[in-house]
Amino acid sequence: MRGRIFSVEEFGIFDGDGIRTTVFLKGCPLRCSWCHSPEGQRCETEYLRSPNGCLNCGKCLDAGETAIGRRVLCEASIAACPRNLVRVCGEDVTSEELAARVLKNADILRAVGGGVTFSGGEPTMQYDFLMEMLEILEGKVHRAVETTGYIDEDRFARLLGKTDLVLYDLKLMDGTLHKKYTGVDNAVILANYRRMAKSPLRFITRVPLIPGVTDTEENLDAICAFLGENAVSYVELLPYNRLAGSKYKLCGRQYRPDFDETRTVNIDLEKFERHHIKAVRL
Ligand code: SF4
């Protein structure tokens, strides 16, 4: 089976237990206002152009016109750029190729209690490929999946039986606000979370702290209550990435967050303690 990835990062320490190799799969059904991986949103292969050092000579677009009849970036643009500023984002790999790549460090990862994490984008967008990867790696290395939880419930139930750890993002508890800031409803996300919390599988809840969006009293109160209902006593709080905008230029897009990103995130960690939840800021 073939899948499409946009990065493999080795020796990471924030994507699960120990030291991890993280595989980023292309494609995501959400469009979070604060997304710092816009190059992972679309399923298709894309061509990225760095604006730093660009001569504005147009050779990359000329190459597109010659090769495919449109003034857009394409494979030919990579060689055409005299500054080497164009690159492809999206690599098609077979499950065997990818397994060989991530397993080359398996001994080290095992020795430090680490493993492999599938992230994205939303890795379940390539569900069959992800499931095959998890099967191939079973018993060879610890497997984690980082997910938004926005996935069909039956598919999610099957996924729970195929991985060793889930890193599960909770963003906004209010459905209307969730739709406004991510583009999708949160009903299936909450339903999948409840199912996961009842299962024996280990999981880690993660909340991105977005100024004025997810860090509000109302949202954090609702998250604490939801975690309590599901007997969850540990949560990781992810910082807002203030460099989020830089990658949009690479994709030829503009970063237009619909919140005040200059606002300081200032949350009351004691709120979590009062709910008997240990909150760790990463
Ligand atoms: S070919 Fe390279 S330097 Fe010229 S416009 Fe394109 S990206 Fe810029």
Residues whose N, C-alpha, C, O or C-beta is under 5 A from the ligand:
A	BS01	SF4	R49 S50 G53 C54 L55 N56 C57 G58 K59 C60 A80 C81 P82 R83 L85
